[in-house]
Amino acid sequence: MPFGRTSFFRSFRFKVMAGLVVTVIGTMFITTILVRWILTPQLQAEFDDQLKDETKDTILEVRELFPEGIPSNLKESDRFSKFVHILERRAQSRGNLRWFLRVFDGDHDILYQSEPLLTIPPPDAKHILVPHQRDEFSWVDTPLSSHDGAKKSRYTLQVGRSTEPLIDDIKLLNNTLLWRGFFVVALAPVAGYFFARQVTGPIANIIATASRLQPQQLDERLPIRGTNDELDRVSQTINRMLDRIAVYIERNRSFVANAAHELRSPLAALRSSAEVALNRSRTPEEYATVLTEMIDEVSHLSTMVNRLLLLAESDAGRMLAGAGASASLGKVVRESIEMFQAVAETAGVAIHLGKLPVAMVPCDEVTLRHLVRNLVDNAIKFTPAGKAISVTLRIEQSRAVLEVADQGIGIPAEDQPRVFERFFRGDRSRHRNDGRAGTGLGLSICHAIATDIGGEIRLTSVFGQGSKFTVILPLSDQEDRRSL
């Protein structure tokens, strides 16, 4: 994975690996402490339970020998030898576990012991039946009842065993936890690096692909692994973004090429007119004619440049249709129809205007005027003499719906998806030759304005019968709906 100028220790892969290693080792350390903290007391408790069980079994066997209680003169009793035999047998039956038994009289003198243990102290009356531990031995002191009615026992049984098995079990636990820790510490960086590479590998592909992309070459896309995980979705999102960028760049290329082409013809006409005028001396009337033609071309150029600037503002997201402003769509429609009335009469086209409700939309009046006038001008331009166009405005579901329908030549089905593209004018042979050829930007501007306001524009057309453009815009004031 190439990291460019970023060192490995500052890379995202190292951060992921370090995070995994710290998490694994930290978890291991905490669980080790918890396991040792829980199991060590359990091992000790189990060891003490075994010691207590052995003590109980020994006392039961002694009681079977002395059902009426241990006599006060135990050592002189005829059953003393059997008593000693019981203790010896129980001490020797444990073999290498090193169990021991001792019996003390009331003066703490030893009556019996399975083996001499100088380090084990005599019984302590304050700690009877409490496990004791010293010098690798653990024991329990238990009183033996006598039958002479004495309140205190004259004899004490001491049952003990070596703590070596307990120490071995604790050592085994500690060693197991220690070796587990060594393995985790050794394997965590390796596993962390592997998983970090699995995570950052697709990111490396994204970086490599992005570094190869150029504005002139945007056809490469990130591979999709088919796992449908987050990284796959990142790749899919970036691919869709690259698709949009490619479309945007291609559209801008076409836009610049078409704009240059459209600007070249008026400029060539201006140059030609100027050269013709300067070829020889002319009358004032001839100069006036040339200047009039040049003014017409300049006017055409000015209109085109203004439209190009409007589209450029829309592309840059700076148009915003007069953010915060509000205008009456009905008023703008009425004024636009009044302005085009003379043009329509000259072209022999009738305009039918329906009832206009007050519809306030979130747009400044100048921008809104561009939208309406382009639609009306487009309808008149493609409607033959003797036909009519209709303009209606209504309120539907808290939205303003403007419809501009004509009885013109219509738009072929194959051209309809492209009518809002810039400089698209379809088959030039179907355009009416009345000196009012368009720039192919009007409908693009309408689409940009409607979209910028938060609305939409739709086309319904039947070739040879006419077209209808429907603009749906949000309302900024839903209370004032008086009719004009």
Buried (B, 14 or more C-beta within 10 A) or exposed (E): BEBEEEEEEEBBBBEBBBEBBEEBBEEBEEEBEEBBEEBBEEBBEEBBEBBBEBBEEBBEBBBEBBEEBBBBEBEEBEBBEEBBEBBEEBBEEBEEEBBBBBBBBEEEEEBBBBEEBEEBEEBEEEEEEEBBBEEEBBBBBBBBBBEEEEEEBBBBBBBBBBBEBBEEBBEEBEEEBEEBBEEBBEEBBEBBBEEBBEBBBBBBBBBEBEEEBEEEEBEEBBEBEEEEEEBBEBBBEBBEEBEEEBEEEEEBEBBEEBBEEBBEEBEEBBEEBEEEBEEEEBEEEEEEBBEEBBEBBEEBBEEBEEBBEBBBBBBEEEBBBBEEBBBBBBBBBBBBBEBBEEBBEEBEBBBEBEEBBBBBBBBBBEBBBBBBBBBBBBBBBBBEEEBBBBBBBBBEEEBBBBBBBBBBBBBBEEBBEEBBBBBBBBEEEBBBEEEEEBBBBBBBBBBBBBBBBBBEBEBEBEBEEBBBBBBBBBBBEEEEEEEE
